[in-house]
Amino acid sequence: MRRRGLTVLFGALLLLVLSWQATVVRVPYVEMGPGPTYDTLGTDTGKPGGRPIINVTGATVTKSTGQLRMTTVSVQPELTLLDAMIGWWEDDRAVVPRELIYPPDRTQEQVDQDNARDFQQSQTSAETAALRELGYPVLVTVSEVSAGFPAEGKLQKDDVIKSVDGTAVDSLNKLTDLVRAKPAGTTRKIEFTRAGQTQTVEFATKAGDDGNPRLGVQVTTAQPHPFQLSIQLDKIGGPSAGLMFTLGIIDTIEPEDLTGGMIIAGTGTIDDDGNVGPIGGIPQKLVAAKAAGAKVFLTPASNCAEAMGNPQPGLPLIKVSTLDDALNALQALRAGRTPTLCSR
C-alpha cells in the first residue's frame, strides 16, 4: 500500500510539474484569430466624435446609411504550450509555425515595420484607384530628359505623356510596357501636352544599359484633384484593407450611397489600376465580419476556395477581381439582385 501511495504521489507531482511547464514553456508557434473590424465610412474609434477614417476637405462629403467594414486578423506572437493547445481546439483560431508570420531572417520589429509600410502603400493605391473611378486620371509627367537619348530636344521637363503609338498612357507601368513592346531602334509616336497644348513627336528608342529600349526620360506621376484626401487609422498593418478603403473614398465623395443601408464587409489588396489581390487570414476575417453584423463579404477571387471551405452561416461570399466587380456587386445588391458569388 505504501508503494502504491508513493506511486500516486509521484504521478501527481509529475502531472503538476508538466501542467506548470505547459503554462510557461514557449513554443515556436503563433495564433491567428479574428481581429477588429473598422467601418471605413466611420471613425477610428467607432464612436461619434472620433476622428474620421477617411478625411476629405475642399469637397462636399456624403453620409451613408450603411457601413463598409474592413476586416483584420489578430496575431498572438508568444504562445505557451497550453495556449497552443487551446488555440488548436478553437474553430475560429489558427495556430501556425512562427516562421510563417515572422521569417527567421527578420525580427518581429522588422516584420511590423514591413506591415506598416504595406498598410501605407495600400492607402496610396486605394486613393489612386478611387480617384481614377471618380474621374481624376493619373498624369505621367516628364521630370528629366537624359542627355544622349532620342527624347533630347523632343520632350522637356513638365511635358505630360498622353499616348505611345495611339495607346493611352495612364501609369508608369503602362508607359514602360508600351516602350518595351517593340525593340530598341523602333520609331515611336509620342503624344504629349505642353502648357495645355497637345503635340506629337516621333523618334526611335535607344537601348539602355540593360538592353531594354528607352525613350530617355525620367517620369513621375500626379493625379490632380480639387480637394484634399487622407486616411487616418492607427495600429493596423498589411495591405489587405486596400479594396475597402477604395470603396470608402468613393462612397464619401459620390452622392450615391454604395451600401444601400447594409453592412458590407470585405478584404483584398488593390493596385493603382483597381485590380483586387488575395490576402491571408480569410477564415478569421469571415468570423470577424459575421460578428460585426455583415450581410455579405467581398472576397478576392483568389481567396474564394479558402473562403468556401470556412463559411459563416448567412454570410454570402461575393467574388471580386477588380474594383469594377465590387462596384457592380454593390449596385446589384441595392437593386435587389444577386451578385456573382464564389463558386466551386
TORTOR-141561 format. One line per field, with one value per residue (C-alpha): z, x, y; residue number from 1. Coordinates in steps of 0.001 Angstrom, whole numbers, plus 524288, in hexadecimal, padded with zeros to 5 digits. Layout:
N
c3	[Z,...]
c1	[X,...]
c2	[Y,...]
num	[NUM,...]
This chain:
344
c3	[80000,80377,7F619,7EF4C,7F6F1,7F310,7E4DF,7E54C,7EC04,7E22C,7D6DF,7DC9F,7DE45,7D05C,7CB1B,7D2E9,7CD67,7BF86,7C123,7C660,7BB11,7B158,7B65C,7B5A8,7AADB,79E23,79162,78398,77F34,77E1F,77EF3,774EB,77901,774BD,77601,7772E,76BA2,767BC,76062,7566C,755F7,7649E,76EB7,7737D,780DF,77B66,783EF,780E4,78249,77E72,77375,76609,75FAD,75249,75294,7472B,74729,73C06,73728,73B9F,742B6,743C9,74EB3,74C63,753BA,753A6,75649,74EA6,7583D,7564A,75DAD,764CA,76B11,778CB,77ACC,787EC,785E9,792EA,7964B,7A131,79EE8,7A5A8,79D1A,790E6,79567,7981B,78AEF,783BE,7897E,78634,77916,776B5,779A5,77223,7785D,76E46,76E93,772A4,76682,75DF4,76443,768FC,75F98,7662E,75F05,763CC,771A0,776B8,7765C,76807,7647D,76B76,763D0,75718,75A87,75DA3,7508E,74969,75046,74BF4,73DFF,73E5A,741BA,7369E,72CBB,73204,72FF6,7221F,71E52,7247F,71E15,710E0,712FA,716D8,70A0D,70DD6,7051C,70829,700A2,6FCC5,6FC9D,6F7F5,7033E,6FBF8,6EE34,6ED52,6E4FE,6D955,6D7FA,6CCEB,6D582,6D706,6CF9E,6CD8D,6DB44,6E6EB,6F573,6F94A,6EC7F,6EF2B,6E712,6E237,6D90E,6D1F3,6C411,6C73F,6D3AE,6DFBA,6EA87,6F7E0,700CC,701C4,6FF61,6F349,6ED90,6F05F,6EA49,6DE0B,6DC03,6DDFB,6D500,6C92B,6C7C3,6C979,6BD2D,6B9F3,6B6D9,6C077,6BFCA,6CCA6,6CF7B,6DAB9,6E01A,6E2CF,6E969,6E65B,6D7EE,6D1D5,6C957,6C29C,6C005,6B9FF,6BCF9,6BE39,6CB69,6D004,6D7E9,6E5E9,6EDE3,6F080,6E20B,6E32F,6DA00,6E01F,6DC96,6E4FA,6EEED,6FD82,700D4,70C9A,70EDD,713D2,7156C,716BD,71DD4,723E4,731D8,73C47,73FEE,74AE9,75260,76119,767EB,771CD,7762E,769F0,760FF,75405,746A3,74794,74A5D,73CBD,736C3,74220,742E9,73463,735CC,741BA,73A6F,72F15,7381D,73FE3,733C6,72AC6,72DD8,72C40,73853,73426,74006,73DC5,74C8E,74E78,75606,74B8C,74FE0,74799,7456E,73A85,735C5,72AC4,72102,719F6,70EC1,717A4,7177B,723F1,72954,7333D,741B9,74D64,75920,751BE,75BCF,766F1,75F0B,75BD2,76A46,76D2F,7623E,7670B,774EA,76FAD,769AE,75B7D,75174,746E1,745BC,73A23,73771,72E86,723B5,72750,7352D,73156,73301,740B1,7446F,73FCE,74816,7542C,75267,75C35,75C1F,755DB,7507D,74183,73B23,72FD5,7260D,721E6,7192B,716AF,71C43,71175,71619,723D3,71F23,71648,72180,72A84,71FCC,71E43,72CEB,72D1B,721F5,728F8,71FA3,7230D,71F76,71AE1,72637,728D4,72324,72285]
c1	[80000,80B1A,81173,8047F,802E4,81077,80D7F,800FA,80808,8131E,8095A,801F8,80E85,812BB,8056D,80680,8140D,80FA7,8039D,80C11,81585,80A3E,80724,81513,81C44,81C13,81985,81D94,80FB1,806DF,7F826,7EFAD,7E20F,7D724,7DB80,7D3AF,7CBFF,7CB71,7C0EF,7C8C1,7BD4E,7BE1F,7C82F,7D46B,7CE37,7C127,7BA87,7B45F,7BE1F,7C99E,7D2E4,7CD58,7D4FD,7D374,7D59D,7D166,7D299,7CF37,7C3DD,7B62F,7B615,7AA5B,7A55E,7A17F,7972B,79F29,7AD2D,7B926,7C0E5,7CF05,7D2D3,7DF55,7E644,7EBC0,7F8D7,7FD95,80C50,80FFB,80978,80B3E,8089A,7FB6D,7F80E,7FB2C,7F300,7E754,7E92C,7E953,7DC04,7D5B7,7CE92,7D0D8,7DF78,7EB2A,7F7F3,802CC,811A8,817C1,82051,81437,8118D,81F1C,82976,8361D,83DDF,834CF,832AF,824FC,827AC,82BCD,81F96,8173D,81E22,81BAD,80D50,80C5B,812AC,8095D,7FDE0,8026B,80410,7F662,7F133,7F8D0,7F3E0,7E613,7E683,7EBC3,7E188,7D672,7DA61,7DAF4,7CD1A,7C8FA,7CE46,7DBD4,7E5A4,7F3DB,7FCD7,80A3A,81322,8212E,829F2,836F5,83BFF,84875,85392,85739,849E0,84013,836AD,840C0,83BB3,82E82,828F7,82B98,8290B,81A92,815A6,80A40,80B47,7FDC0,7FFEC,809DE,8060B,7F80E,7F6F7,7F3BE,7FDD5,7F759,801FA,810A7,80F3B,80718,8116E,81C2C,8145A,81165,81F6A,82495,81A5A,822F1,831C4,83B69,83CED,82E77,82876,81DAD,81319,811E1,8063C,807F1,802E4,80B75,805B5,7F830,7FACF,7FAC0,80665,80C08,81A23,82049,82D9C,83456,836D9,84490,84963,84D0D,857CC,84ECB,84BDD,83DC0,838A5,83773,8321F,83C4F,8338D,83173,82307,81A6B,80BCB,801B4,7F312,7EDCE,7E0D4,7DA07,7D991,7E272,7E17F,7E7B6,7E58C,7E757,7E7DA,7F21D,7F787,7F3A6,7FD5A,7FDC3,7F80E,7EAD0,7E294,7E4BF,7D7B0,7CF6D,7D6EC,7D47E,7C5E9,7C5A9,7CBF2,7C27A,7B6C0,7BB4D,7BC3A,7B1BD,7A395,79EB8,79EB9,7A66A,7A210,79370,79228,798F5,7A518,7AEB9,7BB43,7C6C0,7D538,7DF3D,7EB07,7E971,7F30D,7F30B,7EB3D,7E088,7E45B,7E0AA,7EAB0,7EA79,7ED44,7EF74,7E708,7DA40,7D430,7D6A0,7D1D7,7C529,7C2BE,7C57E,7BC70,7B15B,7B30D,7B25D,7A50D,7A969,79F62,7A94E,7B7FE,7BFB5,7C96B,7D55D,7D374,7E042,7DB35,7CDF8,7D1D5,7D73A,7CB85,7C1FA,7C939,7C727,7B956,7B1A6,7A2F6,79B35,7A724,7A747,7B4AF,7B510,7BFE8,7C7D4,7D3C0,7D35E,7CDD9,7C3A4,7BF67,7BD65,7B5DD,7AD4C,7AAA9,7A67F,79DC5,79774,79510,78EAF,785E0,78209,7898D,79342,7A145,7AB96,7AEC1,7BA66,7B7E9,7BEEF]
c2	[80000,80919,806D3,8096A,81600,81A8A,8176B,81F6B,82A9C,82A46,82A0C,83588,83D3C,839F7,83E5B,84ADD,84DA4,84ABB,85348,85E55,85CD7,85D74,86B17,87059,8690C,870DB,869CF,86E30,87104,87CD4,87DA9,88489,888A6,891B7,89FC3,8AC4D,8B170,8BFBF,8C703,8CED8,8D85D,8DA71,8DE71,8D7BC,8D5D3,8D1B4,8DBF1,8E930,8F419,8EBA2,8EEDA,8EB17,8E011,8E658,8F50D,8FDA6,90C67,9157D,90D44,909F4,8FCF9,8F416,8EB67,8DD55,8D5D8,8C94B,8C56E,8C103,8B8D4,8B4E7,8A89F,8A536,899C4,89A1F,89376,88E61,88D2B,886B8,879D7,8703B,861E0,8638E,86F51,86776,85BE0,864AC,86B7E,85E83,85B49,86862,86883,87703,8766D,87175,86D74,86DF9,86CC2,87995,87A76,87BE2,8891D,88CC7,88763,8830F,88D9A,89880,89D4D,89F88,8AE28,8AD62,8A5AA,8AFD1,8BA89,8B32C,8B1E8,8C065,8C3A3,8BA7C,8C0E2,8CE52,8C980,8C3CC,8D14B,8D78D,8CDA9,8CEE9,8DD9C,8DBEF,8D1C6,8D987,8E647,8DF63,8DA97,8E856,8EDC5,8F28A,8EB70,8E903,8F231,8ED1B,8F8F6,8FAA0,8FE7D,8FDBC,8FB47,8F31C,8F86E,8F022,8E9C0,8EBF0,8F382,8FE57,90A28,90387,902FE,90BAE,90CA5,90D94,907CB,8FE8C,8F215,8EE7A,8E303,8DA8F,8D692,8DA28,8D210,8DA1B,8DB4C,8DB87,8D637,8D485,8C5F5,8C86A,8D16F,8C78E,8BC6A,8C443,8C88B,8BABF,8B4C9,8B78A,8B5E3,8C0F1,8C8FC,8C8AE,8D5EC,8D931,8E38C,8EAE7,8F397,8FD30,909FA,915BB,921B1,91C6F,91A66,90CCE,9097B,8FD86,8F987,8ED81,8E7DB,8DAAE,8D499,8D153,8C5BC,8C8C2,8C25A,8B6D7,8B518,8B957,8C3EA,8D15B,8DEA7,8E546,8EC06,8EB2D,8EBF5,8EDDA,8ED1D,8F6A7,8F5D6,903B3,904F5,910B8,90BAE,90615,8F7C7,8EFFF,8E360,8E2CB,8D5B2,8D18D,8C476,8BD08,8B62D,8AF22,8B219,8AB66,8B787,8BD12,8B946,8BE05,8CADB,8CCF2,8CAB1,8D368,8DEBB,8DD71,8DC9A,8E877,8F111,8EBA6,8EF8A,8E18D,8D8F5,8CCEB,8C51A,8C5B8,8C643,8B924,8B55B,8B126,8AA7A,8A678,8A5A9,8A5A4,8AD00,8B6C4,8BC5B,8C960,8C36E,8BE2C,8AFD2,8A89E,89F12,893D8,89501,88C29,888FB,88715,87DAB,88737,892EB,88BFF,8899B,897F0,89C65,893BF,898E3,8A6DA,8A429,8A404,89FBC,89C37,89AB1,89FF5,89506,895B6,88BCB,88511,882F3,87D5B,86F15,87160,879B7,86F4B,8656F,86DE3,87340,87B19,8785E,88355,88A5C,8898A,88A3D,893E4,89143,89D2C,89E3A,8ACD8,8B95B,8B914,8AB96,8B0EE,8BCDE,8B484,8AB1A,8B628,8BB91,8AE32,8AD50,8BAB6,8B678,8A9FF,8A126,8967A,89A26,8907A,8877C,87EC7,8715C,8646E]
num	[1,2,3,4,5,6,7,8,9,10,11,12,13,14,15,16,17,18,19,20,21,22,23,24,25,26,27,28,29,30,31,32,33,34,35,36,37,38,39,40,41,42,43,44,45,46,47,48,49,50,51,52,53,54,55,56,57,58,59,60,61,62,63,64,65,66,67,68,69,70,71,72,73,74,75,76,77,78,79,80,81,82,83,84,85,86,87,88,89,90,91,92,93,94,95,96,97,98,99,100,101,102,103,104,105,106,107,108,109,110,111,112,113,114,115,116,117,118,119,120,121,122,123,124,125,126,127,128,129,130,131,132,133,134,135,136,137,138,139,140,141,142,143,144,145,146,147,148,149,150,151,152,153,154,155,156,157,158,159,160,161,162,163,164,165,166,167,168,169,170,171,172,173,174,175,176,177,178,179,180,181,182,183,184,185,186,187,188,189,190,191,192,193,194,195,196,197,198,199,200,201,202,203,204,205,206,207,208,209,210,211,212,213,214,215,216,217,218,219,220,221,222,223,224,225,226,227,228,229,230,231,232,233,234,235,236,237,238,239,240,241,242,243,244,245,246,247,248,249,250,251,252,253,254,255,256,257,258,259,260,261,262,263,264,265,266,267,268,269,270,271,272,273,274,275,276,277,278,279,280,281,282,283,284,285,286,287,288,289,290,291,292,293,294,295,296,297,298,299,300,301,302,303,304,305,306,307,308,309,310,311,312,313,314,315,316,317,318,319,320,321,322,323,324,325,326,327,328,329,330,331,332,333,334,335,336,337,338,339,340,341,342,343,344]
